[in-house]
Every structure is written in C-alpha cells, then in structure tokens.
Amino acid sequence: MLERKSTYSIGNVPAGFQTEVERLKAQAVMGWDKEFRNLQWYGLQNGMRVLEVGSGPGFITEQLVHSLPDCEVTALEYDKTLLDEAERRIVPPPASRLEFVHGSVYETGLADNTYDFVIARLLFLHLHNPLDAAREIYRVLKPGGRLVIIDIDDGIFGAVNPDSAVLPAVIRKLAAHQAAKGGNRYVGRTLPRLLTESGFCDVDMDAVVQHSDLHGIEGFRQQFNINRYTPFYKNGMLSTEEFEQLSRLSEAINSSPEAYAMMTFLMACGRKPGHSESEA
C-alpha cells in the first residue's frame, strides 16, 4: 500500500469531488499557454519522453498530449480516484503515447534514466519530504534530462481588486495551517536550493503571472469561492470579521465589473548532469 506523505487529499475537500475537479481544471488551463511557452524555453520538445508527477485529474496531462503529438507521456498520480478520473476523461486515450501510473512521487516504481523531462505542477507545496521526492525524480531522469517545478509562494501571492485588508492575514493563517500538516505554501523561494541539493545543475527560475483581464475571471472566482474558506471559519481559524470580509471579496469578484485578480506562479528548472541522447 502506498504511503501518503502529502497534505492534499481530494476526499477531504469540503466543496466535494466534482466542484474541486472543476476548480483544478480552471487553475490548470487558464495559464497553460504561458506555462507551455516557459516549458519549451527550459527545453521541452516534441518527441521526448515526458513524466508528469502528481498529475491529478489529468488537465495538464491532456494539454501535454495535445501540444506534443510525438511525445510519450506518463502521468503518475498517488490518488487512485483522481487517476481514474483522468483515464475516464481523456478520451480516446492515445494508448501508444499515454500511460497512467498509480504511484508515489517518493517511490515511483519507474526505471532509472527513463525520462527526458519531468513536470511537477502544484505538487511540492503539499509534500512532507520534498527533498526525497526531488531525488526520486532525479533517479528516473536520463542524464541531461530536466525537472521543472511549477509552484506557489504565498509571500508573492498576487493582488485582487477590490483590495482586501484582511487577505494577507488570512493567507498567513492558511500557510501556517499547511505547515502544521507538513506542507509549505512558501515553497517557491526554496526551489533553487532544493534542486541543487538534489543533485541538479544549471538551476534557473522564472515567474508566470496569471491575470483575470488576460485569462478570464472564472478561474479566480473558483479560487476565491467563499465555500473554500467556510471550514476554517467553522473551526475557529478565521474570525467572524475575516470571514465576512472574505465573503464580500468573493461576492465582488463574482459580480463587480471593476473586479480583477492576479496570481504569481514560480517555475524552477534543474538539469541532471550528463548529456542527453540528442546531445551525444
């Protein structure tokens, strides 16, 4: 039986499975064009063997398959329910180019030196042992292969309009809650050091900004859905005043034509030492 060493479980999401899947879809697809541009900049090419770790319901997997028609893509996911959702949804699956693997990022069960490129999107903030995960990814990469981690850092979360004076305090509380469970919502700032300590070289980092004026407001509405914060209010983590202000912010994002939101995602890349077959 696989051991869970992560703070994320879709079964514990108060909004329910389908609502959470829709939120994950909006989160994944609205910034894909920019993320794909940067992935290509970091060396992702058509024809490579690509591994996505923590692939969830498969929205990024689907983008990879369609954007890279000659790639072999492996989607690795710990949660069997999410893996089944991806297999059900990506129809018809190109069996020769797409493989679903039920496994842990800590112990993938995959062979050494197999993949040209690995993508970990919004996974490392949830991991109890990120260094172990990065070293396992290092193992399955070919010499010269690259890992790109796409993740957040709540210290540079973003911005919303109308401005909410309470939001920074709420973000800090949520980060503390995540840390108490073993995760890290400030993981973005640690990624260069994490990659270096895992053995990667040529480490680099960049940022991708998603803005509702560019990508649409719908994805942000789901991120600020007040139902996501209700459990924290009910368990006393958020005060009545904080919850009421968040409710007003959620309402404004849903209804005000003046509302907008911006979020920052960080992308860190490292290369496994050695030469790839294409460089040989």
N, C-alpha and C positions, 0 to 999 in steps of 0.2 A: 504493500500500500504506500502511495506517495505521501511524503510528509509535507504539510503546509508550513511554510516559513514566510508568510506574506500577510499583510493587513487587509487585503481585498478579498471579499467573497460576495458574489452577486446574490447569494442566498440570504445575506444579511442586509441587503439594501431595502430600506423601508418602502420606497416607491413601488417595489415589485419588479419582477423579471422583465416584462415587456417594456415598461417605462424606462428602466435602466438601459436596456438594449438600444432604445431609441436615442437616449442621451449619448451613449457611446458612439452611435452612428454619426450624430451631429458633430460630436467632438472630433471624430476621425476625418470626415470627408471635407469639412469646411476649410481646412488648411492644407489639404493634400497637395495641391499644385505647388505651393511654396516648399513644402517638405520634400517633395519628389525632386524639385529643382536642386535643393541642397544635397540630397542623397546622391544625385548624379555628380554634383560638384565634388563630393567625397569619394567618388569612384564607382558608384553603382552603374553597371552596364547591362544591356540586354545580352542574354546568353550565359549569364552567371548562375551558379547555384546559390540560392538565397535562403536564409533561415530567418523567420520572424519568431522571436520568443515572446511569450505572453500575448498570443495572437487574439485572445478573446473571441468575440462573435464573428471575427473574420473580415471586418470592414477594410482594414489596411491590407490584409491578405488579398482581398478581391481587387483592390487598386493595383497591387504589385503584379498580379496575374495578367490584368488587362493592359497595364502600362509597359510590361516587359514580356512580349509574346513568345520569346525564345528562352526564357528563364525557367529553371526548375525551382519551385518554391516549396519550402517546408514550413508548415505552421505548427508550432509547438505550444500547447496550452495545458495548464495543470487542471483546470476546472472542466470536467467531462461534460457538464451541461452546456457550457459555452462552446466547447469543441463540437458537440452535436449540433448546436445552433448554426455554427459556421458551415458544417458539412451539409446541413439541410438547406441553407440559404444560398450558397454559391452553387447554382445550378445552370447548365450542367457542368460538373467539375471536370476540368481537363486532367484526367487521371494520370496521364503521362508527365504532366508538368506540375501537379499539385499533390502534396502529401500532407495529411493531417497526422500529428503525433501527440498522443496523450503522455505528457511527461513534465518534469520539473526543470526549471532553468538551472537548478543546483546539480541535478543528475539527469541529463537529457537522454542518456542511453544511446546517443548518436556516436558515430565513429570519429576517431581522431582525424584532423586535417581534411575535412569534408567540404566545407563551405567557403565560397569566395567573399560573402558579405552577410553580416548579421545585423538585424534591426531589432531594437528593444524600445518600444514606444509606451511611455507612461507605465512602465513596469518597476523601475528601480526605486521610485518613491515608496513602494509598498514592501520592499524586500527587507527581511530581518538581517540578512547576511549578504550585502551587495558584492563584497569582495569575492566570496565563494562563487557567486553567480558569474561575475566577470571572468574569473579564472576558468570556469567550465566552458564559457563561450570561447575563450582563447584556445582551449583544447580542441574544439571542433572546427575552428577556422583553419583553412590552409595557410601555409607560410605566405605572407604578403596580403592575406585577407584582412578585411576591415570590419570593425564593430562600430555602429552608430547608435548612440543612446539619445532618445528624444524624451525630455522630461521637463519638470517644472522646478521653480524655486519661488516660494511664496514671498521672499524678500523683494522680488521684482515682479509681482503678480500681474500688474497691469493697471487699468483705470476704468471707471464707469462714470456715466453721466445720466441722471443727476448724481453728484458726488455724495457719498455716504460717509459721514464722520465715524460711524461705528464699524465699518467694514474692516479696517486694519486690525482692530482689536479682535474681531470675530475670526479673522484669518489666523491670528496668532494662537487663539484658543484651539482652533481646528488642527493647527500644526502641532501643538502640544499634545492633543489627543492622539494624533497619529504617531507621534514619537513614543508615547506611553505604550502603544500597541506594538512597537518595533519598527515603524516606518519612518520616513523622513521627507517632509514636504519642503525642505530646503536642500534637497539632494542635488539640485542643479549646480550649485557652487562647488560641490565635491567631485564632480565628474572627471575633470582633468587629472586630479591626483589619483582617483580610483583607477582610471585606465592605466596610468603609469605604474601604479603598484601592482597591477595585474599582469604586467609584462609588455604592454603595448608601447609602441613608439610612434613618432610623428603625430603626437596628440594635438588636436585642434578643437576649436569650439566656436559656435556661432549662435545666433538667436533668430527665431522666426516669430513674427508678430501677426496675430490674427485680430482684425478689427471688423466690427459689425457693419461699418459702412462699405467694407470691401467684400466681406464674406457672408453678409446677411445676419440678421438679428436672431434668427430662430435658434441656432446653436447656443447662443448666450442666454436666451430665455430658459433653456433647459438647465444650463449651469447654475442659474440664479433662481430656479424654481424653489419657492418657499418650502415645499414639502421635503426637500433635501435637508433643511435645517430644523424641521419640527422635532425630530428625535433629540437633538441637542438641547432644545428648549425644554422638552418634557423631562429630560434627566437632570436639568438644572445647570448645564454647562453655559447656556446663554440666558441672560436676564430678560425680563419682560420687555424692557426698553430696547435692548439689542434686537430681539425678535420682531418687535413692532417696526423698527427702522428697516430691518431686512425685508419685511413684508411690503413696506412702502416702496423700497427699491425694486423688488420683484414686480410689483404692480406697474411701476413706471416703465420698466424695461418691456413689459408686455403691452403697454397701451400708449405711452407717450411718443410722439413723433420726434421729440428732441432727444430721446434716449440713445445712447450708444455705449459700446463696451469694447475693451481692448485687452487681450491676454498675450503674455510672452511665454514662448516655449524655447527651451535651450536644446541645442544639438551638439553633442560631443562625439568626436571620432578618434579612434586609435587603430593602428595597423599592427598586425602580428609580424614580428621580424622575419625576414627571409624574402624570397622572390616568388611571385605568383607564376603560374604556368604561362600566362600571357607575356610575362616579362622575361621568361627564360630564353 
